[in-house]
Amino acid sequence: QVQLVESGGGLVQPGGSLRLSCAASGIGFRLYTMAWYRQGPGKQRELVTRITSDGRTAYLDSVKGRFTISRDNAEKTVYLQMNSLKAEDTAVYYCNAALSGVRDTWGQGTQVTVSS
């Protein structure tokens, strides 16, 4: 059974940091492009960042220089380090696993709230 489980969300003050984790099971993790999406209140889901199987990364302009995605293939886990958090980063963050020819897999989401 393919499964992605996110953790690490919570409430943080503006300027603070959080580290999200996404543990995968049931997939050949090292082959997949892993990504983090988010959906803020009243907004559409958007791609925040992704990392390919060979480690190439891409970021949403608004998070460049503040967020870092990384992966540990041995642990089948992808991470999102979020620094200098802003109120507009408040959203539910979703982990995604994608591979050509295979239906995407999504995690259940983890809430990140940035507020003083």
C-alpha positions as CSV (number, residue, x, y, z in Angstrom):
1,Q,0.0,0.0,0.0
2,V,1.4,3.4,-1.1
3,Q,1.4,5.9,1.7
4,L,2.9,9.3,2.5
5,V,2.7,10.6,6.0
6,E,3.6,14.2,6.8
7,S,4.6,15.6,10.2
8,G,6.2,18.7,11.7
9,G,3.5,21.3,11.2
10,G,2.3,23.6,13.9
11,L,2.0,27.2,15.1
12,V,5.0,29.4,14.8
13,Q,5.6,33.2,15.1
14,P,6.6,35.3,12.1
15,G,10.3,34.9,11.5
16,G,10.4,31.5,13.0
17,S,11.3,28.1,11.5
18,L,9.7,24.7,11.0
19,R,10.8,21.5,9.5
20,L,8.3,19.3,7.8
21,S,8.9,15.6,7.1
22,C,7.2,13.2,4.7
23,A,7.8,9.5,5.2
24,A,7.0,7.2,2.2
25,S,6.1,3.6,2.1
26,G,5.1,1.2,-0.6
27,I,6.9,3.0,-3.4
28,G,10.3,2.8,-5.0
29,F,11.1,6.1,-3.4
30,R,14.4,6.9,-5.0
31,L,12.8,6.9,-8.5
32,Y,10.1,9.5,-7.6
33,T,10.1,13.2,-7.9
34,M,9.0,14.4,-4.5
35,A,7.2,17.7,-3.9
36,W,5.6,19.9,-1.4
37,Y,2.3,21.7,-2.2
38,R,0.3,24.0,0.0
39,Q,-3.2,25.3,0.1
40,G,-3.9,28.5,2.1
41,P,-7.3,29.6,3.3
42,G,-9.5,30.5,0.3
43,K,-6.7,29.7,-2.1
44,Q,-5.9,27.1,-4.7
45,R,-3.3,24.4,-4.0
46,E,0.1,25.5,-5.3
47,L,3.5,23.9,-5.9
48,V,6.0,25.1,-3.3
49,T,9.0,23.1,-4.2
50,R,10.1,19.8,-5.7
51,I,13.2,17.6,-5.8
52,T,13.8,15.1,-8.6
53,S,15.3,11.6,-8.3
54,D,18.7,13.0,-9.2
55,G,18.4,15.8,-6.7
56,R,17.5,18.8,-8.9
57,T,15.3,21.3,-7.1
58,A,12.9,24.1,-8.0
59,Y,11.1,26.6,-5.8
60,L,8.1,28.9,-5.8
61,D,9.5,32.5,-6.2
62,S,8.0,33.6,-2.9
63,V,9.9,30.9,-0.9
64,K,13.3,31.1,-2.6
65,G,16.1,31.7,-0.1
66,R,13.8,30.7,2.8
67,F,12.7,27.1,2.2
68,T,14.9,24.2,1.4
69,I,13.8,20.7,0.2
70,S,15.9,17.7,0.7
71,R,15.5,13.9,0.5
72,D,17.0,10.9,2.2
73,N,16.5,7.9,-0.1
74,A,17.7,5.4,2.5
75,E,15.0,6.6,5.0
76,K,12.4,7.2,2.2
77,T,11.8,10.6,3.6
78,V,11.6,14.1,2.1
79,Y,12.0,17.2,4.2
80,L,11.1,20.8,3.9
81,Q,13.1,23.3,6.1
82,M,11.2,26.5,6.3
83,N,12.9,29.6,7.7
84,S,11.9,33.2,8.1
85,L,8.3,32.2,8.0
86,K,5.7,34.8,7.1
87,A,1.9,35.0,7.7
88,E,1.3,34.3,4.1
89,D,3.0,30.9,4.4
90,T,0.0,29.8,6.5
91,A,-1.5,26.8,4.8
92,V,-2.0,23.1,4.8
93,Y,1.2,21.5,3.4
94,Y,0.9,18.4,1.3
95,C,3.6,15.9,0.3
96,N,3.4,14.5,-3.3
97,A,5.2,11.6,-5.0
98,A,5.2,11.6,-8.8
99,L,6.6,9.2,-11.4
100,S,5.9,9.2,-15.1
101,G,3.2,6.7,-16.0
102,V,2.1,6.3,-12.4
103,R,-0.8,8.1,-10.6
104,D,0.4,10.7,-8.1
105,T,0.3,9.9,-4.4
106,W,-0.6,12.5,-1.8
107,G,-0.2,12.7,1.9
108,Q,-3.0,13.8,4.2
109,G,-1.5,17.2,4.8
110,T,-0.1,19.1,7.8
111,Q,-1.2,22.5,9.0
112,V,1.3,25.3,9.3
113,T,0.1,28.5,11.0
114,V,2.3,31.5,11.1
115,S,0.9,34.0,13.6
116,S,1.9,36.2,16.6
